[in-house]
Amino acid sequence: MRNFYLQPLRGLMLLALALMLAPAVSAQDAVELMKQAHLKLYYAGDDGKAEVVMHLIDKGGKERLREFTMLRIDNADGGDQKYYTYFKKPSDVSRLSFMVHKSADGNDSRWIYVPAVDLVKPISADDKNSSFVGSDFTYEDVSGRHWSEDKHTLKDANGKLDGKDVYVIESVPVKEYKGFARKVSYIDKALMIPLKEEYFDKKGEMVRIFRADKIQDIEGITTVTSRSIENVKKGSRTVVEFTGIDYNLGLTDELFTERFLKNPPREYIQ
Amino acid sequence: MKKLYVIIMLPLVFLAAAVQAEIRLDGFMQGLYGGRLDENNPTATEMTASETRLQLRAEHLGENAEFFARLDFVHDMSDTARYDWELREGFLKFRLGKAFDFKIGRQILTWGTGDLIFINDVFAKDYRSFFAGRDDQYLKAPQDALRMAVYPGFGELSLVWTPRFEPNRLPTGRNLSYYNPFLGRIVGEGYYFDPPPPEAKFENGEFAAQFSRQMGNFNTALYFYKGFYKNPMGAEMTPDGPMPVYPHLHVYGASLRGSTLGGILWLEGGYFDSRDDQYGDKALMPNSQVFGLFGFERQVATNLTANIQWQADVITNYDKYEAGQIAMGAYVRDEWRHLLTTRMTRLLNSELVKLSGFLFYSPTDEDAYARASLEYKYTDEVTITMGGNFFEGKHPATDFGQFQYNDNVYLKVTYGF
């Protein structure tokens, strides 16, 4: 009788324990995996430089180009970062420079310098979900969304994507966010780089897809040299290609000030 | 004929030079057509603009210095056809050591915090362009200047010396009418002449300085200017009657700008010290004034940015100013003048369409000025813009009231390369 009573109770207790521990353990893993992937994708090296070409392709297949040089410095891995963007094309924005001080606390600062009127202007950077130069990439897509802003769950530790072993992780914003309601990431197990991210809205419909289209080894650092975002709803997509990548150039914080916004550092920007 | 020859040859010389050296060339071709809406406008032509413009930009990056030039060629047929060209920028830029930056030559200069409101920015403006629908870059007129910036580690000190005074460019009555204080009415072409600039002497150069420093979220700055009023604000009695002149001016000011309250906030103040009228009792010279500006901008929704500004200024010796104006039978402004502005910018269709509106309104001058435009980027090269400029005013002598007959709409097509 006693055993008869205790057996299911013990089972129930074990189950409860398992239920309590399992999400905790897998959430912990998921957070750690997302952190690693985030650092690999957005914090490669201590600093970096790249020539960037953005192809903005609309629903009808019409293509527009944005060409710029980008400099980045990391003040702390996963923490503060500074970005410098110098536009080359199209003609109406050529020689325009743009700077972002990304802050770990979420209060980013942005400045633009318009050389034709010698004007430095801070930009109100309230909305990280707004488009970067009219592309399908948001500001957040360019510099990354901090992993602590979402709650992560490991959905599949042995997933497959195009024949590659991946972790499938689901992320839900901690605070309600208009950018997405749910995100599913497919992280390459060997490279620890997200190969694909699917963004869903509140209704559960897929709205955007991020893809790492080309991954190369550059100076010993795994680098996504071509990435794209497809806006499923709008039918548009943006492909970003990186060339001339260089890491650990010894960039200093000084380059990311108003002085160099007005006078692009020609050692790095031609 | 000689001028035409120069106009045709210059771009060719430019191109040849570009091929020779490693010069990067780009620019744009633009057609701008605008017409006045008010039949009472006494201007020489009904076209506020009708011009074809070619802008060539050339850049050369050397080992230790860089060179940049921006050259405009214009065929203007708004009235009698005329060719024109202008070197809008042509400067050499280099760094000396770690702490010095130099920019020498013809250049556009801007500082201060206001959005289309300028207190400590006493650099040349071009209102002929601004009111006629030309691109924003044409609001600023170039100055031949030497600019040095020093970075001692605790801020930035900029010094600008403009050896020859560069005045603002004001409507002449050809495309845009304006108020003539000597005649006491709004006039068209035929009354305008360029007032004589201050003599070419060393002490008549313009000197401007700014010291700025980042303090937390805010960029703070102090300013100083020694030169002349950029508009012919004063008059001198001559045997031929009163002649407009550019009176001596000193400006002392300060500003603050930074992000707070989910947007950008700016404050600026300045004291316009009228050196030719220290006691405010000279009726033909401007009185000293104190200016204050408050502004705030924020993104109110995705792709919608809005700002508001409030500028107030006060005349320091108002009683004497008032007595002088009454004696001359001229318009008497209020002691305090307020100017409110707002800008709205809406981006649509993946930022291909830009809707923009800017409104100036002065409750004390009882005048207003509205700018509106719709811009469509058809391709990376081709941009089509439609816009308008609208003026209201109770008195013909106020800043915007004087342009009340100049309401205009325009169409602009730009091809960038």
Interface residues (C-beta under 8 A of the other chain):
Chain A: L56 D58 K62 R64 L65 K89 P90 S91 D92 S94 R95 N107 S109 V114 A116 V117 D118 L119 P122 I123 S124 A125 D126 D127 N129 S130 S131 V133 G134 S135 K178 K234 S236 T257 E258 R259 N263 R266 Q270
Chain B: D26 G27 F28 R57 E59 L61 E66 R70 K93 R95 D101 Q107 I108 L109 T110 D136 Q137 L139 K140 A149 Y151 E156 S212 Q214 N217 N219 R257 G258 S259 G262 G263 I264 E297 R298 Q299 T302 N303 T305 L347 S350 E351 L352 T379 D380 E381 T383 T414 G416 F417
